[in-house]
Amino acid sequence: MIKFDKFQLANGLKVIVHEDASTPMVVVNVLYDVGARDEDPKRTGFAHLFEHLMFGGSVNIEDFETPLQLAGGENNAYTTNDFTNYYIQLPAENIETAFWLESDRMLSLAFDEKSLEVQRKVVMEEFKEHYINKPYGDVWFKLRELIYTKHPYRWMTIGTELGHIEHAQLEDVKNFFFKYYRPVNAILVVAGKVTTGQVRQLSEKWFGDIPSGEKYVRNLPQEPRQQEARKLEVTADVPIDALYKCYPMAARIETGYYVADLITEVLGGGASSRLHQSLIKEKKLFSQIECYHTGSVDPGLVVIEGKLIKGVSLADADKAVEEELQKLCAEPISQKELEKIKNKTESAIVFEDMSVMNRANSLAIYELLGDVNMMNTELDKYRAITADQILTTSQALFDPKNSNTLYYHSKNQN
């Protein structure tokens, strides 16, 4: 049971406190309710650009890193399609340094052309390195465009094209900041060697007088139900053929999400999983294969991806994957297999929550999802899933009409 307290400042900032006296450290986590899904389709990559800009100096603090290092702290951030998260970990006695730094960059960034130019170049280099020059780097550009026709998950956090970041203007950046990076659109979680009283006092002192901003009301185009199988074939200069199969699944807070999570464990959860046992060990069609899901807030994807053994055709590999999926759709899994995947999932969740930083991060995400106490109730949702639910969800999920398949051919093998 993870205990926490929760309160809200007059400007709308939600604050969650998790006291843990067993650590000398404290984590200050600020989650902003904005991700790549909230971008203008003609200006993508902005949420991720902001992750970089937030370290480039704020209105009163030119240098973010030095005071933090002097306080014995470390920090980082990450952007998803759904939200942007910033976190600092430092010794508890220096907690006020984190409040000072985070509140100043929430108040306002410095907004100068030089900082924009520096971070724009960093993001553009990242785009080239990871998505243009890296083998298989464009896979998710192609898959997202194949799968999503309306929903903004059709682009990645890095953006759809280099030009959107390359041509970003300071005015665009300012507008984005003051629309989304406001107290009313943020969640502050403080976890570790603190008290709720201390956090309340520091929150009022450092964040209390920041203008609240207008609450962002999300109204995204929803993805229509897929009606037919989709397939794409590409050829590129990669070492080996690869197969990708994606299936739309339930949104994050729906029961179907938890069932799909367990299904990915049945199929791809390590060396004892069905795909690994059948397609790597027995049939020797793949050198590696995995099954996972995107875990997104809005309806996401179950993904199967694998690298083929040289000489195996993509059609044969695809057929073998389909056969495994049909087995899952034909009869309920055994009670023994069900218990195994539930135990594995429970162990993973418990292990993840051992770190105070992960606990802070999870509390922020659950609050974003609408119920911070999901931190304590999610395991029950997994425990309640039956073999029959896995069967019926598999049948709906792996319906051929629900499939999106990419054959990624290697030039070297054709």
DRENTOR-716757 format. One record per residue (C-alpha): y, x, z; residue in one letter. Coordinates in Angstrom, 1 decimal, decimal comma. Example, Ala and Ser with C-alpha at 12.3 -4.5 7.8 and 13.67 -1.06 7.14 Angstrom:
2
(rec (-4,5; 12,3; 7,8); a);
(rec (-1,1; 13,7; 7,1); s);
END
This chain:
414
(rec (0,0; 0,0; 0,0); m);
(rec (3,3; 1,5; -1,1); i);
(rec (6,1; 0,3; 1,1); k);
(rec (9,7; 0,0; -0,1); f);
(rec (13,0; -1,6; 0,6); d);
(rec (15,3; -3,1; -2,0); k);
(rec (19,0; -4,0; -2,1); f);
(rec (21,7; -4,5; -4,7); q);
(rec (25,3; -3,2; -4,8); l);
(rec (28,2; -5,5; -5,6); a);
(rec (28,5; -3,9; -9,1); n);
(rec (24,9; -4,9; -9,9); g);
(rec (23,1; -1,6; -9,4); l);
(rec (19,6; -2,3; -8,0); k);
(rec (18,5; 0,2; -5,4); v);
(rec (14,9; 0,7; -4,2); i);
(rec (14,0; 3,1; -1,3); v);
(rec (10,5; 4,4; -0,6); h);
(rec (10,4; 6,4; 2,7); e);
(rec (7,8; 9,2; 2,9); d);
(rec (8,3; 11,5; 5,8); a);
(rec (5,3; 13,6; 4,8); s);
(rec (7,3; 15,6; 2,2); t);
(rec (10,4; 17,8; 2,7); p);
(rec (11,6; 16,7; -0,8); m);
(rec (13,4; 13,7; -2,2); v);
(rec (13,4; 12,2; -5,7); v);
(rec (16,4; 10,4; -7,1); v);
(rec (15,3; 8,4; -10,2); n);
(rec (17,7; 6,5; -12,4); v);
(rec (16,3; 4,2; -15,0); l);
(rec (18,5; 2,6; -17,7); y);
(rec (17,3; -0,6; -19,3); d);
(rec (17,8; 0,7; -22,8); v);
(rec (15,3; 2,2; -25,3); g);
(rec (14,9; 2,7; -29,0); a);
(rec (14,1; -1,0; -29,4); r);
(rec (17,7; -1,8; -28,5); d);
(rec (19,3; 0,3; -31,3); e);
(rec (21,0; -0,8; -34,5); d);
(rec (18,5; -0,4; -37,3); p);
(rec (21,2; 1,6; -39,2); k);
(rec (21,8; 3,9; -36,2); r);
(rec (18,4; 4,8; -34,8); t);
(rec (17,7; 7,7; -32,4); g);
(rec (20,7; 6,9; -30,2); f);
(rec (18,7; 6,3; -27,0); a);
(rec (17,0; 9,7; -27,4); h);
(rec (20,3; 11,4; -28,3); l);
(rec (21,7; 10,0; -25,1); f);
(rec (19,0; 11,6; -23,1); e);
(rec (20,3; 14,9; -24,3); h);
(rec (24,0; 14,0; -24,1); l);
(rec (23,6; 13,1; -20,4); m);
(rec (23,0; 16,8; -19,6); f);
(rec (26,1; 17,9; -21,6); g);
(rec (28,7; 17,4; -18,9); g);
(rec (30,3; 14,3; -17,3); s);
(rec (33,8; 13,2; -16,7); v);
(rec (34,3; 15,4; -13,5); n);
(rec (31,4; 17,8; -13,7); i);
(rec (31,3; 20,1; -16,6); e);
(rec (28,0; 21,8; -15,7); d);
(rec (25,1; 19,7; -14,5); f);
(rec (22,5; 22,4; -14,1); e);
(rec (24,1; 25,0; -11,9); t);
(rec (25,0; 22,9; -8,8); p);
(rec (21,5; 21,4; -9,0); l);
(rec (19,8; 24,8; -9,1); q);
(rec (21,9; 26,0; -6,2); l);
(rec (20,7; 22,9; -4,2); a);
(rec (17,1; 23,9; -5,0); g);
(rec (16,6; 21,0; -7,4); g);
(rec (15,0; 20,4; -10,7); e);
(rec (15,5; 17,5; -13,2); n);
(rec (14,4; 16,1; -16,4); n);
(rec (14,4; 12,9; -18,4); a);
(rec (12,5; 11,0; -21,1); y);
(rec (13,1; 8,2; -23,5); t);
(rec (10,7; 5,5; -24,7); t);
(rec (11,1; 2,5; -27,0); n);
(rec (11,7; 0,4; -23,9); d);
(rec (13,8; 2,4; -21,4); f);
(rec (15,4; 5,8; -20,6); t);
(rec (14,6; 7,5; -17,3); n);
(rec (16,3; 10,4; -15,5); y);
(rec (15,0; 12,1; -12,4); y);
(rec (16,0; 14,8; -9,9); i);
(rec (13,8; 16,3; -7,2); q);
(rec (15,3; 18,5; -4,5); l);
(rec (15,1; 19,3; -0,8); p);
(rec (15,9; 16,3; 1,3); a);
(rec (18,8; 18,0; 3,1); e);
(rec (20,6; 18,4; -0,3); n);
(rec (20,2; 14,8; -1,4); i);
(rec (23,9; 14,2; -1,7); e);
(rec (24,1; 16,7; -4,6); t);
(rec (21,8; 14,4; -6,6); a);
(rec (24,0; 11,3; -5,8); f);
(rec (27,1; 13,2; -6,8); w);
(rec (25,6; 14,3; -10,1); l);
(rec (24,0; 11,1; -11,1); e);
(rec (27,0; 8,9; -10,1); s);
(rec (29,4; 11,0; -12,1); d);
(rec (27,5; 10,8; -15,3); r);
(rec (27,0; 7,0; -14,8); m);
(rec (30,8; 6,8; -14,3); l);
(rec (31,4; 8,4; -17,7); s);
(rec (30,2; 11,2; -19,9); l);
(rec (32,8; 13,9; -20,9); a);
(rec (32,6; 12,7; -24,6); f);
(rec (33,8; 15,6; -26,6); d);
(rec (33,0; 16,6; -30,2); e);
(rec (31,6; 20,0; -29,1); k);
(rec (29,0; 18,4; -26,8); s);
(rec (28,0; 15,9; -29,4); l);
(rec (27,7; 18,6; -32,0); e);
(rec (25,5; 20,8; -29,8); v);
(rec (23,1; 17,9; -28,8); q);
(rec (23,0; 16,5; -32,3); r);
(rec (21,8; 19,9; -33,6); k);
(rec (19,2; 20,0; -30,8); v);
(rec (17,8; 16,6; -31,7); v);
(rec (17,8; 17,3; -35,5); m);
(rec (15,8; 20,5; -34,8); e);
(rec (13,4; 18,5; -32,7); e);
(rec (13,1; 16,0; -35,5); f);
(rec (12,3; 18,7; -38,1); k);
(rec (9,9; 20,7; -35,8); e);
(rec (7,8; 17,8; -34,5); h);
(rec (8,0; 15,2; -37,3); y);
(rec (8,7; 16,9; -40,6); i);
(rec (7,1; 20,4; -40,4); n);
(rec (4,2; 19,7; -38,0); k);
(rec (0,8; 18,7; -39,5); p);
(rec (0,3; 14,9; -39,0); y);
(rec (3,9; 14,7; -37,7); g);
(rec (4,8; 11,8; -39,9); d);
(rec (1,8; 9,6; -38,9); v);
(rec (3,6; 7,4; -36,5); w);
(rec (6,5; 6,9; -38,9); f);
(rec (4,0; 5,5; -41,4); k);
(rec (2,0; 3,5; -38,9); l);
(rec (4,9; 1,8; -37,3); r);
(rec (6,3; 0,8; -40,6); e);
(rec (2,9; -0,5; -41,7); l);
(rec (2,3; -2,5; -38,5); i);
(rec (5,8; -3,9; -37,4); y);
(rec (7,6; -6,0; -40,0); t);
(rec (10,3; -7,5; -37,7); k);
(rec (10,2; -6,0; -34,2); h);
(rec (12,3; -2,8; -33,6); p);
(rec (9,1; -1,0; -32,5); y);
(rec (9,0; -0,2; -36,2); r);
(rec (10,9; 3,0; -35,6); w);
(rec (10,2; 5,8; -33,2); m);
(rec (12,5; 7,1; -30,4); t);
(rec (13,5; 10,0; -32,5); i);
(rec (14,8; 7,6; -35,1); g);
(rec (13,9; 6,6; -38,6); t);
(rec (15,7; 9,4; -40,4); e);
(rec (17,7; 12,5; -39,7); l);
(rec (20,9; 11,1; -41,2); g);
(rec (21,4; 8,5; -38,4); h);
(rec (21,9; 11,3; -35,8); i);
(rec (23,5; 13,7; -38,3); e);
(rec (26,3; 11,1; -39,0); h);
(rec (26,7; 9,8; -35,4); a);
(rec (30,4; 9,6; -34,6); q);
(rec (31,9; 10,0; -31,2); l);
(rec (33,1; 6,4; -31,3); e);
(rec (29,5; 5,2; -31,8); d);
(rec (28,3; 7,3; -28,9); v);
(rec (31,0; 5,9; -26,6); k);
(rec (30,2; 2,3; -27,5); n);
(rec (26,5; 2,9; -26,9); f);
(rec (27,2; 4,4; -23,4); f);
(rec (29,6; 1,7; -22,2); f);
(rec (27,3; -1,0; -23,4); k);
(rec (24,1; 0,2; -21,8); y);
(rec (24,8; 2,9; -19,2); y);
(rec (26,3; 0,6; -16,6); r);
(rec (25,3; -0,1; -13,0); p);
(rec (24,4; -3,6; -13,9); v);
(rec (21,9; -2,2; -16,4); n);
(rec (20,4; 0,5; -14,1); a);
(rec (17,8; 0,8; -11,4); i);
(rec (18,1; 3,6; -8,8); l);
(rec (15,0; 4,6; -6,9); v);
(rec (15,1; 7,1; -4,0); v);
(rec (11,8; 8,3; -2,7); a);
(rec (10,7; 10,9; -0,2); g);
(rec (12,2; 12,1; 3,1); k);
(rec (15,0; 9,6; 3,4); v);
(rec (15,8; 6,4; 5,3); t);
(rec (17,0; 3,1; 3,8); t);
(rec (20,1; 3,3; 5,9); g);
(rec (20,9; 6,7; 4,6); q);
(rec (20,4; 5,6; 1,0); v);
(rec (22,5; 2,5; 1,4); r);
(rec (25,4; 4,6; 2,7); q);
(rec (25,1; 7,2; -0,1); l);
(rec (24,7; 4,5; -2,8); s);
(rec (27,9; 2,7; -1,6); e);
(rec (29,8; 6,0; -1,4); k);
(rec (28,8; 7,4; -4,8); w);
(rec (28,0; 4,4; -7,0); f);
(rec (29,8; 1,5; -5,3); g);
(rec (33,1; 1,7; -7,1); d);
(rec (31,7; 2,4; -10,7); i);
(rec (32,7; -0,6; -12,9); p);
(rec (29,6; -2,9; -13,2); s);
(rec (29,8; -3,4; -17,0); g);
(rec (28,3; -6,5; -18,7); e);
(rec (24,7; -7,2; -18,3); k);
(rec (22,9; -6,5; -21,5); y);
(rec (20,9; -9,5; -22,6); v);
(rec (18,0; -8,5; -24,9); r);
(rec (17,4; -10,8; -27,8); n);
(rec (15,0; -8,9; -30,1); l);
(rec (13,3; -10,3; -33,2); p);
(rec (9,7; -11,0; -32,3); q);
(rec (6,8; -9,8; -34,4); e);
(rec (5,0; -12,6; -36,2); p);
(rec (1,2; -12,8; -35,7); r);
(rec (-0,6; -10,6; -38,2); q);
(rec (-2,5; -12,6; -40,8); q);
(rec (-4,3; -10,0; -42,9); e);
(rec (-5,7; -6,5; -42,7); a);
(rec (-3,3; -3,7; -43,8); r);
(rec (-4,2; -0,4; -45,2); k);
(rec (-2,4; 2,8; -46,2); l);
(rec (-3,6; 6,0; -47,7); e);
(rec (-1,6; 9,3; -47,8); v);
(rec (-2,4; 12,8; -48,8); t);
(rec (-0,7; 15,8; -47,1); a);
(rec (-1,0; 19,5; -46,4); d);
(rec (-3,0; 19,1; -43,2); v);
(rec (-6,2; 21,0; -42,1); p);
(rec (-8,6; 18,0; -42,1); i);
(rec (-8,9; 14,3; -42,9); d);
(rec (-7,9; 11,9; -40,2); a);
(rec (-8,4; 8,2; -39,5); l);
(rec (-6,1; 5,9; -37,7); y);
(rec (-6,8; 2,3; -36,8); k);
(rec (-4,3; 0,1; -34,9); c);
(rec (-4,6; -3,4; -33,5); y);
(rec (-1,7; -5,5; -32,0); p);
(rec (-2,4; -6,3; -28,3); m);
(rec (-0,7; -8,2; -25,4); a);
(rec (2,6; -7,4; -23,8); a);
(rec (2,8; -5,3; -20,6); r);
(rec (2,8; -8,1; -18,0); i);
(rec (0,2; -10,4; -19,7); e);
(rec (-3,4; -10,5; -18,5); t);
(rec (-4,5; -9,4; -22,0); g);
(rec (-2,8; -6,0; -21,4); y);
(rec (-5,1; -5,2; -18,5); y);
(rec (-8,2; -6,3; -20,4); v);
(rec (-7,1; -4,2; -23,4); a);
(rec (-6,5; -1,2; -21,1); d);
(rec (-10,1; -1,4; -19,9); l);
(rec (-11,4; -1,8; -23,5); i);
(rec (-9,7; 1,5; -24,5); t);
(rec (-11,7; 3,1; -21,6); e);
(rec (-15,0; 1,6; -22,9); v);
(rec (-14,3; 3,0; -26,3); l);
(rec (-12,4; 6,2; -25,7); g);
(rec (-12,4; 7,1; -22,0); g);
(rec (-13,8; 10,6; -22,2); g);
(rec (-17,1; 12,2; -23,2); a);
(rec (-19,2; 9,3; -21,9); s);
(rec (-17,3; 6,7; -23,9); s);
(rec (-18,9; 4,7; -26,7); r);
(rec (-16,9; 6,3; -29,6); l);
(rec (-17,5; 9,8; -28,3); h);
(rec (-21,2; 9,3; -27,7); q);
(rec (-21,9; 7,6; -31,0); s);
(rec (-19,6; 9,2; -33,5); l);
(rec (-19,2; 12,7; -32,2); i);
(rec (-22,5; 13,5; -30,4); k);
(rec (-25,0; 11,3; -32,3); e);
(rec (-23,7; 10,8; -35,8); k);
(rec (-21,5; 13,9; -36,0); k);
(rec (-18,8; 12,2; -38,1); l);
(rec (-15,8; 13,2; -36,1); f);
(rec (-14,7; 16,5; -34,4); s);
(rec (-12,5; 14,4; -32,0); q);
(rec (-11,9; 10,7; -31,5); i);
(rec (-9,9; 8,8; -29,0); e);
(rec (-8,9; 5,3; -28,2); c);
(rec (-5,7; 4,4; -26,2); y);
(rec (-2,9; 1,9; -26,2); h);
(rec (0,9; 2,3; -26,4); t);
(rec (1,6; 0,6; -23,1); g);
(rec (4,8; -1,0; -24,3); s);
(rec (6,8; -3,7; -22,6); v);
(rec (6,6; -6,0; -25,7); d);
(rec (3,3; -6,5; -27,4); p);
(rec (1,9; -3,1; -28,2); g);
(rec (-1,1; -1,5; -29,9); l);
(rec (-4,6; -0,4; -29,3); v);
(rec (-5,1; 2,8; -31,3); v);
(rec (-8,2; 4,6; -32,5); i);
(rec (-7,6; 8,0; -34,0); e);
(rec (-9,9; 10,7; -35,0); g);
(rec (-10,2; 14,0; -37,0); k);
(rec (-13,2; 14,0; -39,3); l);
(rec (-15,9; 16,7; -39,7); i);
(rec (-15,4; 18,5; -43,0); k);
(rec (-17,5; 16,8; -45,8); g);
(rec (-17,5; 13,3; -44,1); v);
(rec (-15,7; 10,6; -46,2); s);
(rec (-13,0; 8,5; -44,6); l);
(rec (-14,7; 5,4; -45,8); a);
(rec (-17,9; 6,3; -44,0); d);
(rec (-16,1; 7,3; -40,9); a);
(rec (-14,1; 4,0; -41,0); d);
(rec (-17,3; 2,0; -41,4); k);
(rec (-18,9; 3,7; -38,4); a);
(rec (-15,9; 2,9; -36,2); v);
(rec (-16,1; -0,7; -37,4); e);
(rec (-19,7; -0,9; -36,4); e);
(rec (-18,9; 0,3; -32,9); e);
(rec (-16,2; -2,3; -32,6); l);
(rec (-18,5; -5,1; -33,8); q);
(rec (-21,1; -4,1; -31,1); k);
(rec (-18,3; -4,6; -28,5); l);
(rec (-17,6; -8,0; -30,0); c);
(rec (-21,2; -9,0; -30,2); a);
(rec (-22,2; -9,2; -26,5); e);
(rec (-20,7; -8,6; -23,0); p);
(rec (-20,7; -5,1; -21,6); i);
(rec (-23,1; -4,5; -18,7); s);
(rec (-22,0; -4,8; -15,1); q);
(rec (-22,7; -1,1; -14,7); k);
(rec (-20,4; -0,1; -17,6); e);
(rec (-17,7; -2,5; -16,3); l);
(rec (-17,8; -1,1; -12,8); e);
(rec (-17,7; 2,5; -14,2); k);
(rec (-14,5; 1,8; -16,2); i);
(rec (-12,9; -0,1; -13,3); k);
(rec (-13,6; 2,8; -10,9); n);
(rec (-12,2; 5,3; -13,4); k);
(rec (-9,0; 3,3; -13,9); t);
(rec (-8,6; 2,8; -10,2); e);
(rec (-9,0; 6,5; -9,5); s);
(rec (-6,4; 7,4; -12,2); a);
(rec (-3,9; 5,0; -10,7); i);
(rec (-4,4; 6,2; -7,2); v);
(rec (-4,3; 9,9; -8,3); f);
(rec (-1,1; 9,3; -10,2); e);
(rec (0,5; 7,7; -7,1); d);
(rec (-0,1; 10,7; -5,0); m);
(rec (3,0; 12,4; -6,2); s);
(rec (6,3; 11,1; -4,8); v);
(rec (7,9; 11,7; -8,2); m);
(rec (5,4; 9,4; -9,9); n);
(rec (5,8; 6,8; -7,2); r);
(rec (9,6; 6,8; -7,8); a);
(rec (9,1; 6,5; -11,5); n);
(rec (6,5; 3,7; -11,1); s);
(rec (8,7; 1,7; -8,8); l);
(rec (11,6; 1,8; -11,3); a);
(rec (9,4; 0,7; -14,1); i);
(rec (7,9; -2,2; -12,1); y);
(rec (11,4; -3,4; -11,2); e);
(rec (12,3; -3,2; -14,9); l);
(rec (9,2; -5,4; -15,6); l);
(rec (10,5; -8,0; -13,2); g);
(rec (8,5; -7,4; -10,0); d);
(rec (8,6; -4,1; -8,1); v);
(rec (5,7; -5,3; -6,0); n);
(rec (3,4; -4,9; -9,0); m);
(rec (3,1; -1,4; -7,6); m);
(rec (0,8; -2,9; -5,0); n);
(rec (-0,9; -5,7; -7,0); t);
(rec (-1,9; -4,1; -10,3); e);
(rec (-5,2; -2,8; -9,0); l);
(rec (-6,3; -6,4; -8,1); d);
(rec (-5,6; -7,5; -11,7); k);
(rec (-8,0; -4,8; -13,0); y);
(rec (-10,6; -5,7; -10,4); r);
(rec (-10,5; -9,4; -11,4); a);
(rec (-11,4; -8,7; -15,1); i);
(rec (-14,9; -9,9; -16,1); t);
(rec (-17,3; -8,8; -18,8); a);
(rec (-16,7; -12,1; -20,6); d);
(rec (-12,9; -11,5; -20,7); q);
(rec (-13,6; -8,1; -22,3); i);
(rec (-15,9; -9,8; -24,9); l);
(rec (-13,4; -12,5; -25,9); t);
(rec (-10,4; -10,2; -25,9); t);
(rec (-12,4; -7,7; -28,0); s);
(rec (-13,2; -10,5; -30,5); q);
(rec (-9,6; -11,4; -30,9); a);
(rec (-8,3; -7,8; -30,8); l);
(rec (-10,7; -6,4; -33,3); f);
(rec (-10,6; -9,3; -35,8); d);
(rec (-10,5; -7,6; -39,2); p);
(rec (-7,2; -9,6; -39,9); k);
(rec (-5,6; -7,8; -37,0); n);
(rec (-6,3; -4,3; -38,3); s);
(rec (-4,0; -1,6; -39,6); n);
(rec (-5,7; 1,4; -41,1); t);
(rec (-4,3; 4,7; -42,3); l);
(rec (-6,5; 7,2; -44,2); y);
(rec (-4,8; 10,5; -43,9); y);
(rec (-6,3; 12,7; -46,6); h);
(rec (-6,1; 16,5; -46,4); s);
(rec (-5,1; 18,2; -49,7); k);
(rec (-7,6; 20,9; -48,9); n);
(rec (-10,5; 18,6; -49,0); q);
(rec (-9,8; 16,6; -52,2); n);
END
